[in-house]
Amino acid sequence: MRVDTMLSEPTSDSDFAKVLECGRQLLLLSEFELADELRIAKPAYAEWLKGYSLPHTSLRATYLRHLISLAESRLQEQREPSQSDEYEHEDGEHQDDERIVAATG
């Protein structure tokens, strides 16, 4: 089942748990870290993954949207230039890659 379909229709218990687990793995988060991000109790999240209990179907889309938002913000962070894109010039001055390319031309 596609995620966009899951946002508009009630999802099965197993589909919801699978999407959560796949999202967690893609984001390289532990179960506890994702529980914190979703603002749910860690034991409740563990029960969701095992299928012992799940949030009401009307709330599942909210958790999925939050997971998508988290993934989007992580992607945005990866796209933004970081300080690792800079290097220290011989005279101690930091220059970014664009200035280096422009200077070497």
C-alpha positions, 0 to 999 in steps of 0.5 A: 500500500502506498503512503499517500493512500495510507494518509487518506484511508484507514490502514491495516494494522500490519501495514501501519507497523511496516511503514513505521519500521521501514521509516525508522530504518531509513532514518537510521533511528533506534526504536526509542529515538523514533518514539521520541520523535513521534512523541509517544511512550516507548513501550507503546511504540514497541507494542505497535511494532509487535502488533499488540496494540496500535493507535486508533485508525483516525490517528494513524495518518497523523503519525505517518505525516509526522514521519514524512515530515521528519524524513523531509527535514532530514533530507533538507539538512543533508542538502544544506551546505555544512561546515565540512564543505569548507576547508582552511586555506594555507594562511588560516582563512576559511573558504567555501567551495564556490569561492575556490572554484571561482578563484581557480576558474 
